[in-house]
Amino acid sequence: MPFKFVNWLFEQQREESKLGELAKRCLYNDAFPIKAKQFQDVLEYFEANGFTETDIETLLSAWNEYRKLAKVKVIPINQLRSRFYDSYFR
């Protein structure tokens, strides 16, 4: 099962913000570490793969927001992709 933060990040794809745009880019990036075990894995991926400083700041802000939440419902990535596709192309 993916790290719950990754699922939460993907759920943010509908937000009209830097976070929403970043979530979309990550969701549709086949190399994104969806099986990351901890936040550090995601951060290291960003640093090693040419994400901008703004992207990294957005990620850190998202992590802080995520940490303030209680429980996060885990939604399979395929469902997240199809939800976005269905809502975007209808």
C-alpha positions as protocol buffer text, in pm:
chain_id: "A"
residue {
  index: 1
  type: MET
  ca { x: 0 y: 0 z: 0 }
}
residue {
  index: 2
  type: PRO
  ca { x: 139 y: 344 z: -85 }
}
residue {
  index: 3
  type: PHE
  ca { x: 234 y: 590 z: 183 }
}
residue {
  index: 4
  type: LYS
  ca { x: -91 y: 767 z: 274 }
}
residue {
  index: 5
  type: PHE
  ca { x: 61 y: 1107 z: 201 }
}
residue {
  index: 6
  type: VAL
  ca { x: 100 y: 1007 z: -164 }
}
residue {
  index: 7
  type: ASN
  ca { x: -270 y: 925 z: -189 }
}
residue {
  index: 8
  type: TRP
  ca { x: -362 y: 1249 z: -15 }
}
residue {
  index: 9
  type: LEU
  ca { x: -135 y: 1441 z: -253 }
}
residue {
  index: 10
  type: PHE
  ca { x: -306 y: 1282 z: -552 }
}
residue {
  index: 11
  type: GLU
  ca { x: -647 y: 1373 z: -411 }
}
residue {
  index: 12
  type: GLN
  ca { x: -544 y: 1740 z: -428 }
}
residue {
  index: 13
  type: GLN
  ca { x: -540 y: 1730 z: -809 }
}
residue {
  index: 14
  type: ARG
  ca { x: -874 y: 1910 z: -828 }
}
residue {
  index: 15
  type: GLU
  ca { x: -751 y: 2211 z: -637 }
}
residue {
  index: 16
  type: GLU
  ca { x: -694 y: 2518 z: -850 }
}
residue {
  index: 17
  type: SER
  ca { x: -363 y: 2601 z: -690 }
}
residue {
  index: 18
  type: LYS
  ca { x: 7 y: 2523 z: -708 }
}
residue {
  index: 19
  type: LEU
  ca { x: -66 y: 2213 z: -503 }
}
residue {
  index: 20
  type: GLY
  ca { x: -335 y: 2097 z: -744 }
}
residue {
  index: 21
  type: GLU
  ca { x: -106 y: 2142 z: -1043 }
}
residue {
  index: 22
  type: LEU
  ca { x: 177 y: 1962 z: -866 }
}
residue {
  index: 23
  type: ALA
  ca { x: -56 y: 1677 z: -770 }
}
residue {
  index: 24
  type: LYS
  ca { x: -161 y: 1634 z: -1134 }
}
residue {
  index: 25
  type: ARG
  ca { x: 199 y: 1627 z: -1251 }
}
residue {
  index: 26
  type: CYS
  ca { x: 287 y: 1363 z: -992 }
}
residue {
  index: 27
  type: LEU
  ca { x: -23 y: 1153 z: -1056 }
}
residue {
  index: 28
  type: TYR
  ca { x: 49 y: 1123 z: -1426 }
}
residue {
  index: 29
  type: ASN
  ca { x: 424 y: 1075 z: -1387 }
}
residue {
  index: 30
  type: ASP
  ca { x: 487 y: 701 z: -1421 }
}
residue {
  index: 31
  type: ALA
  ca { x: 823 y: 737 z: -1244 }
}
residue {
  index: 32
  type: PHE
  ca { x: 672 y: 902 z: -935 }
}
residue {
  index: 33
  type: PRO
  ca { x: 744 y: 687 z: -626 }
}
residue {
  index: 34
  type: ILE
  ca { x: 387 y: 582 z: -545 }
}
residue {
  index: 35
  type: LYS
  ca { x: 521 y: 314 z: -312 }
}
residue {
  index: 36
  type: ALA
  ca { x: 728 y: 555 z: -108 }
}
residue {
  index: 37
  type: LYS
  ca { x: 745 y: 447 z: 256 }
}
residue {
  index: 38
  type: GLN
  ca { x: 803 y: 793 z: 402 }
}
residue {
  index: 39
  type: PHE
  ca { x: 801 y: 1161 z: 317 }
}
residue {
  index: 40
  type: GLN
  ca { x: 1179 y: 1168 z: 278 }
}
residue {
  index: 41
  type: ASP
  ca { x: 1148 y: 929 z: -18 }
}
residue {
  index: 42
  type: VAL
  ca { x: 915 y: 1169 z: -199 }
}
residue {
  index: 43
  type: LEU
  ca { x: 1132 y: 1470 z: -117 }
}
residue {
  index: 44
  type: GLU
  ca { x: 1445 y: 1295 z: -244 }
}
residue {
  index: 45
  type: TYR
  ca { x: 1263 y: 1206 z: -565 }
}
residue {
  index: 46
  type: PHE
  ca { x: 1174 y: 1573 z: -618 }
}
residue {
  index: 47
  type: GLU
  ca { x: 1531 y: 1685 z: -554 }
}
residue {
  index: 48
  type: ALA
  ca { x: 1680 y: 1422 z: -786 }
}
residue {
  index: 49
  type: ASN
  ca { x: 1439 y: 1472 z: -1075 }
}
residue {
  index: 50
  type: GLY
  ca { x: 1454 y: 1838 z: -1161 }
}
residue {
  index: 51
  type: PHE
  ca { x: 1155 y: 1968 z: -970 }
}
residue {
  index: 52
  type: THR
  ca { x: 1182 y: 2341 z: -911 }
}
residue {
  index: 53
  type: GLU
  ca { x: 1239 y: 2508 z: -579 }
}
residue {
  index: 54
  type: THR
  ca { x: 876 y: 2627 z: -595 }
}
residue {
  index: 55
  type: ASP
  ca { x: 764 y: 2266 z: -643 }
}
residue {
  index: 56
  type: ILE
  ca { x: 965 y: 2158 z: -341 }
}
residue {
  index: 57
  type: GLU
  ca { x: 825 y: 2445 z: -133 }
}
residue {
  index: 58
  type: THR
  ca { x: 474 y: 2342 z: -241 }
}
residue {
  index: 59
  type: LEU
  ca { x: 551 y: 1983 z: -143 }
}
residue {
  index: 60
  type: LEU
  ca { x: 678 y: 2090 z: 200 }
}
residue {
  index: 61
  type: SER
  ca { x: 371 y: 2305 z: 253 }
}
residue {
  index: 62
  type: ALA
  ca { x: 150 y: 2012 z: 151 }
}
residue {
  index: 63
  type: TRP
  ca { x: 332 y: 1786 z: 396 }
}
residue {
  index: 64
  type: ASN
  ca { x: 268 y: 2032 z: 679 }
}
residue {
  index: 65
  type: GLU
  ca { x: -100 y: 2054 z: 582 }
}
residue {
  index: 66
  type: TYR
  ca { x: -125 y: 1675 z: 563 }
}
residue {
  index: 67
  type: ARG
  ca { x: 29 y: 1633 z: 907 }
}
residue {
  index: 68
  type: LYS
  ca { x: -245 y: 1851 z: 1056 }
}
residue {
  index: 69
  type: LEU
  ca { x: -512 y: 1611 z: 934 }
}
residue {
  index: 70
  type: ALA
  ca { x: -635 y: 1315 z: 1132 }
}
residue {
  index: 71
  type: LYS
  ca { x: -706 y: 1010 z: 918 }
}
residue {
  index: 72
  type: VAL
  ca { x: -684 y: 1000 z: 543 }
}
residue {
  index: 73
  type: LYS
  ca { x: -898 y: 762 z: 343 }
}
residue {
  index: 74
  type: VAL
  ca { x: -682 y: 561 z: 108 }
}
residue {
  index: 75
  type: ILE
  ca { x: -810 y: 564 z: -249 }
}
residue {
  index: 76
  type: PRO
  ca { x: -639 y: 342 z: -507 }
}
residue {
  index: 77
  type: ILE
  ca { x: -439 y: 538 z: -762 }
}
residue {
  index: 78
  type: ASN
  ca { x: -632 y: 394 z: -1056 }
}
residue {
  index: 79
  type: GLN
  ca { x: -953 y: 533 z: -908 }
}
residue {
  index: 80
  type: LEU
  ca { x: -794 y: 874 z: -857 }
}
residue {
  index: 81
  type: ARG
  ca { x: -676 y: 882 z: -1219 }
}
residue {
  index: 82
  type: SER
  ca { x: -1015 y: 777 z: -1351 }
}
residue {
  index: 83
  type: ARG
  ca { x: -1198 y: 1031 z: -1132 }
}
residue {
  index: 84
  type: PHE
  ca { x: -981 y: 1308 z: -1266 }
}
residue {
  index: 85
  type: TYR
  ca { x: -1011 y: 1187 z: -1624 }
}
residue {
  index: 86
  type: ASP
  ca { x: -1389 y: 1158 z: -1598 }
}
residue {
  index: 87
  type: SER
  ca { x: -1433 y: 1502 z: -1443 }
}
residue {
  index: 88
  type: TYR
  ca { x: -1182 y: 1676 z: -1669 }
}
residue {
  index: 89
  type: PHE
  ca { x: -1297 y: 1538 z: -2003 }
}
residue {
  index: 90
  type: ARG
  ca { x: -1674 y: 1543 z: -1955 }
}
